[in-house]
């Protein structure tokens, strides 16, 4: 492959640091690094100096936190998308956004390729490369982990030493992590065996429920058209809102998930996720939908959520189907406006109240106190019609063979005309 300039997704870790000289050595190309600020905080310190010292011609850093929340997290949350019952898709949502900006920078720089540090066994390689295919299919992709001979941390350190790549002399964490404002994931180390209980020192965003405050704390979250907009009545921008809720939920030990998931490439993996604010918002959003959505819309939306989660997990954000599902979800959210009160206590999120000007719940209707709304005598005809298929099948089976699929009645006890 002939390339002149490459845009590299750069984190500043050992792998992406050695990719810089590796690209220059093996492709003879200029390397432009790009880092997306998605809320990694201290992980961004000193990145520019490190990238340049590794051989990059420049480093772009873009603060994408609000775009990430507004355009990726909120739509996915509104859809109710959860992968395999528990994973809230924190990494999955971030990759198409990062790749989108890599494509933009490649076009600005006149680059002809992008590169990433994803391994050949994971999901992220798919998410990056599908996004590039969708946005600019003429850009080439270089994935060093699928090409080079580096197979261990020791190999990478030796390569870094050979090319004078600055590597911080710190103890290597046994865990592989991905962090953004929405979540923090942990893989590897003790988690390689799903029988092992995660050690408490692994967690970084959430307290252990045993160490959480002994007194519950209440918080009210306001929504407008499905989007979270306020905490305890104070209107906040998305980044501030998430930052505050992360601290609040983390203090109470909320947001931990231990998952064995099915990767897109076919293998299972064991990971632990910390998603403090996301867990609160998902619970609150579901509670608000329970009073704002009619039965048929809510039930069908649950089907859509499973497909939406699959698309996001598989890196298919920039597809017509995801856009079509978004259009459906957007309509369902038009009246999802109101306030939800949550009680936070030792890892638990307890619904303590919900209200909306568009609530479909009416106490007088539910209590059947007004006969012009619901006449209880109508239930008899409804039940007869609703159960008619089951009744007909049972009668046919009994008349033909003396018994139904489920039992054999003793008709001697019934009076016959």
N, C-alpha and C positions, 0 to 999 in steps of 0.2 A: 504494500500500500504506500503510495506516494502522498505525503502531506507536508505542508509548509508551516502551518500554524495550528495549534491545538488549544482548545479551552478545556481545562481540567477542573472537575469538581473537587475542591480542595478543603480539607478539614484541618490540616496542620498536624495530623497524627503521623505515625511512622510510615504507614503504607503510602498515603498520598504524598508525603515528603520525598520518598525515594522514587515515586513515579515520575517526578519532574526530571531528574537526570536520566532516568531510564528512557523516557520518551525522546529526550535529546540525543541520547546515545544510539537508540535503535531506529529512530525515524529521522534524525537530523533536522528536527523542527523546532520552531519557537514555541514556548509554552506560556500561555496566559492562564493564571489561576483565578477561580471564582469561588467565593464563600458566601453562602446565604445566611444572614443573621435571622434565625428562626427562634431565638431565645436561648441559645447555648450559654450565654452570659460569659463567665470567665474563660471558657474554651476559645474565645475569640481574641484573647490578649496576645499581642506580639505576633500575629499571623503574617502581617505584611513583611516584616523583617525576615521572618523565617522562610517565606515563599521566595523572596528575592535571593536570600542566601543559598537556597536549594537550587537556584538556576532559572527561576521564572523571570520573564521580562516585566511582568506587573501582576498585581492582585486586585481584583474587584471585590468589594464587600458591599452587599446591599441589605438594608434592613427590610425584610419581607414579612415581619411578624403580623402586621395588620392585614396585608394581602392574604397571608396564609389563613388567618382566622376568618376573614370576611368572605373570601372566595372559595375556600376549600373546607375548613372545619365547620362553619355554620351550615352550608348546604348539606354536608354529610350528616351532621347532627339532626337537621330538620327531617332528613329522610329516615332517621332512626336506624342508620346502617351500622351493623355490628357484625364482624366476621366470626363465624363459628361460635356464636352465642356470647362471646366475651371480649374479643379484641376490638377496641375502639378506633383502630386504623391510624394511629398517630404517625407512624413512619410512612405508611402507604400514601397518605394525603400529601406529605411533604415532598416526595420525590418528583412528581410531575411539575410542581411549582419550581423546584430547583432547576430541573431540566429545561423548563420554559425560558428561564433567564439565561441559562447557558447558551441556548439557541440564539437569543437576542444579542448576547455579547459576541458570539461567533460571527454573526452577521455584521455587527458594528466593527469588529476587528479584521474582517476579511479572512477569518479562519476557515479551514476546510474540514475540520474534524473536532469532535469532542471526546473526552476521555473521563473515565470514572474508576474508582477503586473498589468496585463491588466484586465479590468472589463469584466464581462460576457455579456455586451451589445455592445461591440465595435468590430472593425475589427482586431485590433492588436493581439488579442488572436489567431485568425485564422492564421495570417501571421507567428507568432512565431512557432506555433505547426505544421503547414504544412511543414515548413522548417526542423524541427526536424524529422518529419516522413520521409522526402525525404533523409536526410543525415545520420541519424542513428535511424531507427525505434525502436531499442531496448531500447533507452532511455525513461524513464517515464517523464511525465510532471505534475507538480503541479501548479495549478492556485488558489491561496488563495481566490481571490474574488468570486470564485464559491463555496467556502467551508466555509469560516469563518463567524462569527457573527458580525464582524465590518461593520457598515453601514453608518457611518458619520465621519467627521473630529474629532468630540469630542470623539467618540469611539476610534479612532486611537490614539489620544493624551493620553487618559486614559491608553491604552495598553502600549504606549511608556513609560509613567511614571512608570507603574508597573514593567517594565523590565529595567529601567534606560537607555532607548534609548535616545541619545542626539538629541534634537529637537531644531532647531534655533528659538528663540523667535522673529519671524517676522510676520508682518501682512499677512494673507493669501490672495493671489490674488483670485479675483472672477473668474478668467479664468483658464481653463486647457490648458496648452501649451505643444507643442513639438518643439524642436529647433535642427537644424543641419545647416551645412554650406550652404545647398541648400534652406532651408525655415524656417519659423516660423509659427506654426498654433495656432489659438485661438478658444476655444470652451467654452460653459457655460456662466454663468453670464447673462449679458444683451442679449447675443446672443441666449439664450433659446427661445426668441420670435423673429421670423424672421422679424417682423415689425419694430423692433428697429434698429435705425442707430447706427453702432459701434461708440464708443466714441474715440476721437483722442488720449487720453492718453493710450489707449490699445496698440497702435502700437509701435513697438520697433525698427524695421529695416528700416522703410520708413517714410519720411517726408510727411506731408499733402501736396497735390498738391498746395493748396493755399499759403503755406509757402515755397514752393520750389523756387529756383532762378528764377528771372524774365528774365534771359537771357538763351537761349538754349545752350546746350553743345553737341559737336560732338565727337563720338568715333568710331574707326575702329577696327573691330574684325576679326582676320584671322582664317581660318579653313583649316585643312588638313584631307581629307577623312572623312569629317563630324565631326571631333573633333575640338573644339576651342583651338587654340594654341598661339594666340598673341593678344595684345592690343596695338593699335597705332604703329604697327610694331615691338614691343618688344616681343620676345618669352618668354613665362612664363609656369611654371609648373601648373597643374590643381588647386592646392590649392591657390596659389598666384593669379592666374587669377580670380578665383571665389571671393576671398577676395576683390580684387580691384573693380570688377564689382558690388559686393554687395554694397560697399560704394558709388560708383558712381551712380548707379540706385536708391539707397535709398535716396540719397540727392535730387534727382529730383522727388521723390514721385512715383516711378515706381515699380510695382510688387504686388499691392494689389488685392485680389479677395475675394468677398463675395459670398458664395456658400451654397445652400441647396442641399445636396447630398444624394444618396441612399446607405446606408450601406449594406454590404454583408449580415448581419443578418436580414435585412428586414425593419428596421425603417429608417426614414429620420433624418438627423442631419444638424444643421446650424453651419457653421464654417467660419472663416475669415483667409486667408492665406497671408503671405508676402513672395514673392519669387522674390527679386530684380534681381539678376544676371540671374536666370533661365528665367525670362521673356525676358530680353535682348537677351539671347542666342537663345531662341526658335524663336523669331522674326527674328533674323539674319540668323539662320539656314534655316528657311522657305524661306527667300528671296534668299539665295544662291541656294537652291534646285530649285527655280523657273527658274533659267537660266541653271542649270546643268542637270536636269532630263528631259527625254522625257515625252510626254503627257501620254502615257499608263502606264509607270512605276510610275509616280507621282500619277495618279488617283488610281491605284491599291494599292499603298502604303498608301493612305488615309483609305482604308478598313482595312488594316493590323494594322494601328495605333489604331483603336477602339478596336480591339481584344487584342492587346498588352497591352493597358491601363487596360482593364478588368482583364487580367491575373495578372498584377502587383498589382492592387488594391485588388484583392481577395487573395493575398498571394501565388500565384502559380508561383513564380519565378523559382524554381527548377523543371521545367517540360520540357518534350521533345518538347511540342508545343512552349513554349517560346524560346527554343533554335533554333527551326526550323524557327520561325519568325525572330530571330536574324540573321540567315544565309541569309535570304532574304534581310533584311535591310542592312547588311554589303555589299552586292553586289551593292545595290543602292547608297552607299556612296563612292564607289571607285573613282568617279570623282567629288565629292562635295568638291572641294578645291578652295579657293579664299578669297576675302575680302569683308566685308559688312560695309558700313558707316551708322551709326545711329545718328539721331538727338533726343536728350532727352530734353523734355520740359514739366514741370508741369504734371507729370503722364503719358505722352504720349511717345511712342516709334515710331519714324517716320523714314521710310527707306529713306536715303539720297543718296544711291548709292550702287551698287554691281558689282563685276567684278570677272571673273574666266578665267584661261587659257583653261578651258573645257566648256566655255559657248556655248550653242546651239542657243543663240540669235544672229541673224545677221541683222543689219539694212538694208542692201541692199536686203535681202530676204523679210523682213517684209514690205518694201516699195513697193514691186512688181515691182521694176525698171528693173529687168533682166528677159526677157521673157524665157530664157532657163532654169530658175529655176522654174518659175510658169507662166503658160499661163492662163490668166483670162478667155479665152474662154472655158477652161476645166471645169469651175465652173458649166456651164449649165448641162452637162451630170452628174456631181457629184450630183447636187441637184435633178435631176430626179430620180436617183437611190436611193439616201438617203431618199427621201420622198415617194418612190413607195409603201411601205406598207400602209401609211396613205391615199394615193390616191386611192388604190384598195379598201380599206375598205369603203371609202366615196362613191365611185361609186356603189359598191354593195348595200349599204344601200339606196342610192337615187333611184337606178333602182328598188329596191324591194318595198320600202315603200314611196318613194317620198321625203324622208328627211334623213339626216345623224344624227349622235349623237349630233351634235353641231348646225346645222341650216337646214332650209328648203329653198333651192334656188328657185327663181322665174324664171323658164326657159322660160317664155313668152318673156323675154327680150333678149333671145339668138336666133340668126338666126340658123335655122336648115336646113340641106341639104335635 
